[in-house]
Amino acid sequence: MKNNGKKIDLRVTRTHKLLTMALVDLLCQKGQLFSNITINEICDKAMVHRTTFYKHFEDKFALLSFTLNQNLQDYLQMDVDERLKEPLQSVSKILFGSVLEKIVQNQKKDEAFNNFLIKYIGEIFRRDVLELKKRGKGYSLPIELVAEFHSGVISLLVTWWIHHIGDDVTAEQMDQYYYQLVNEKIWLE
């Protein structure tokens, strides 16, 4: 099997899988905050040497990003138009009922985790808006400004929603809130 012209190294795949599973297990433990998790804890749980960890990841944030990418493959393969027109419904399809929901619930009180998640989600939406530009979509405002604005709004709405999951706010309601907060005509230009 090849990847970008290079043969896939099963040892690398195995190491990534072990480290990812270890991080997920730690993030799902009640009371265990991402900020308090150490590289040593991750390595011990994964049974991977610390030097091996650093051969693959710069730090635990890089591992978290990799882990999120692995768990969001279905979401990232959705059509960009669908993700942008129904942003919270799109997010709900991959978040709720998955290990990500448990992680996010357990990490609600961790400021570092939440800040990382906001930036991570924002970057996805920023890339999506810029992808529409590549497809020829025109805007009356600078596309970079539109991308920055909407990525920030979506990130904050997802964060708010996560903190209010017990309030039974549906994905459809969240998309309605989104369109009430922003100029919904921007997607219709």
Secondary structure, DSSP 8 states (H G I E B T S, - for coil): -EETTEE--HHHHHHHHHHHHHHHHHHHSTT--GGG--HHHHHHHHT--HHHHHHH-SSHHHHHHHHHHHHTHHHHTS-HHHHHHSHHHHHHHHHTTSHHHHHHHHTTT-HHHHHHHHHHHHHHHHHHHHHHHHTT---SS-HHHHHHHHHHHHHHHHHHHHHTGGGT--HHHHHHHHHHHTTGGGGG-
